[in-house]
Structure formats: C-alpha cells, structure tokens
Amino acid sequence: MEKNFYTINELAVISGFTTRSLRNFISMGHLNGEKIDGIWQFSAEEIDAFLSNPNVAPGIKSKANAVVYDFMADTEKKTNKICSVLDFVMDADEASEISKYFCTAMKNGNDAAFKYEKQGKNVRIIISGPEDFVLDTINGWYK
C-alpha cells in the first residue's frame, strides 16, 4: 500500500500556519515528520496528530474562522467569489483522501483560501475564492 506524504508547504496550506511556524512546532516537539532529501515530509497520521494537538488546535480554528470572517468583511469584491463550509463525518482514510484532494487542488487556486480542520471523525473544509475555481474544486471531489 502506497503511503501518502505531505510537504511542509502543503501542511502550511492545510493548517494556515506559515512554514516558519511549522518548523517551530517541529522544534517544540508538537509536529513530527521526516526530512527526506532536505524536504520535510509528513504522513497523514503525523498531520492528524498535529492538528489534534491541544496546543495547536485553537490556532487552526482561529485561522479557519478568519477565512470566513475576511470573506464576509470584504464588501468591495471586484469579481464574483464563493466561500463554502463543508462538514463531513469520515474515517481516517477518507479524511486523509479529502485533505490530499483539496491540498492538491489549491496548488492551482490563485486568490483562493483553504482551511482543513479535523476533530475525531468530523472534518471541516473551508474554501473561499473565485466562483469558478471553488465550484470546480468542490464538484471535482464529488465526481
């Protein structure tokens, strides 16, 4: 069975923390990973443990809520945009799959924001950006 790994840049997209903050979490022992050829790599299990860490979870929740708040506060948008909150009940494998899908999709999303929260079996995805990108990304998950 192939094991999926995430880079520190992908984890930054998922968590909302900067890569510098993530490196600080590594030094403090809140985030475990492996450096392969000079690039930090994290398994889905390591990310799940990090996102569930009581020292980290409040910061992630705050950053996720900020995506929605910033979207609502911007009353002078220049183009059509969508902000969507998706709540799922999933096992660990499904949660890993959905986070990988949205993380990969976000590599193509200019001017888009994405946050991922997981607590137990509950997964929340918040995605905000240009309407065509958000709709295509969400529809892609359901196909």
C-alpha positions in Angstrom: 0.0 0.0 0.0 1.4 3.4 -1.0 1.8 5.9 1.8 1.0 9.5 1.0 3.2 12.2 2.4 2.7 15.9 2.6 5.3 18.6 2.3 5.7 21.4 4.7 4.2 23.8 2.1 1.1 21.5 1.8 0.8 21.4 5.5 1.0 25.2 5.6 -2.0 25.3 3.2 -3.9 22.8 5.3 -3.2 24.3 8.7 -2.9 28.0 7.9 0.4 28.3 9.7 3.5 29.6 7.9 6.3 27.2 7.1 8.4 29.0 9.7 5.7 28.4 12.4 5.6 24.7 11.4 9.3 24.5 11.8 8.9 26.0 15.3 6.3 23.3 16.1 8.8 20.7 14.9 11.5 22.0 17.3 9.0 22.2 20.2 8.0 18.5 19.5 4.4 19.3 18.6 4.9 18.2 15.0 6.7 15.0 13.9 7.9 14.4 10.4 10.9 13.2 8.4 13.4 15.2 6.3 13.9 13.4 3.0 16.5 14.9 0.6 16.3 18.2 2.6 12.5 18.4 2.3 10.2 17.9 5.3 7.6 15.1 4.7 4.7 14.3 7.0 2.4 11.3 6.9 -1.4 11.6 7.3 -1.1 10.1 10.8 1.5 12.7 11.8 -0.6 15.5 10.4 -3.7 14.2 12.2 -1.8 14.1 15.5 -0.6 17.6 14.9 -4.0 19.0 14.0 -5.5 17.3 17.1 -2.8 18.6 19.5 -4.4 20.7 22.2 -1.6 23.2 21.8 -2.2 23.7 18.1 -6.0 23.2 17.6 -7.1 26.7 18.8 -4.7 28.4 16.4 -6.0 26.3 13.5 -9.6 27.0 14.4 -8.9 30.8 14.6 -7.3 30.8 11.2 -10.2 28.8 9.7 -12.7 31.2 11.2 -10.7 34.1 9.8 -11.2 32.9 6.2 -15.0 33.1 6.7 -14.8 36.4 8.5 -12.4 38.0 5.9 -14.8 36.9 3.1 -17.8 38.4 4.9 -15.9 41.6 5.8 -14.8 42.3 2.2 -17.8 44.4 0.9 -16.0 45.6 -2.2 -15.1 42.5 -4.1 -14.1 43.1 -7.7 -15.1 39.7 -9.0 -17.6 37.0 -8.1 -16.4 34.9 -5.2 -17.7 32.0 -3.1 -17.0 30.9 0.5 -18.1 27.4 1.3 -18.0 25.4 4.5 -18.2 21.6 4.1 -18.7 19.4 7.1 -18.1 15.6 6.8 -18.1 12.6 9.1 -15.3 10.4 7.9 -12.9 7.7 9.0 -9.1 8.5 9.0 -8.5 7.1 5.5 -11.3 9.2 4.0 -10.1 12.3 5.9 -6.6 11.8 4.5 -8.0 11.4 1.0 -10.1 14.6 1.2 -7.3 16.7 2.6 -4.9 15.5 -0.1 -7.5 16.2 -2.8 -8.1 19.8 -1.6 -4.5 20.4 -0.9 -3.6 19.4 -4.5 -6.4 21.4 -5.9 -5.3 24.5 -4.0 -1.9 24.4 -5.8 -3.9 25.8 -8.8 -6.0 28.2 -6.9 -4.8 31.7 -7.2 -6.5 34.1 -4.9 -8.2 31.2 -3.0 -8.1 30.2 0.6 -8.5 26.8 2.1 -8.6 25.5 5.7 -8.9 22.0 7.0 -10.0 21.0 10.5 -10.3 17.5 11.9 -11.7 16.5 15.3 -12.2 12.8 15.7 -14.4 11.7 12.8 -15.5 15.3 12.0 -13.8 17.0 9.1 -14.5 20.7 8.1 -13.3 22.1 4.9 -13.5 25.9 4.3 -12.7 27.0 0.8 -13.0 30.6 -0.5 -12.1 32.2 -3.8 -13.2 32.8 -7.4 -16.6 31.2 -8.0 -15.5 29.0 -10.9 -12.5 27.7 -9.0 -14.4 26.9 -5.8 -17.3 25.3 -7.7 -15.0 23.2 -9.9 -13.0 22.1 -6.9 -16.0 21.1 -4.8 -17.6 19.4 -7.8 -14.3 17.6 -8.5 -14.5 16.0 -5.1 -17.9 14.6 -5.6 -17.1 13.1 -9.0 
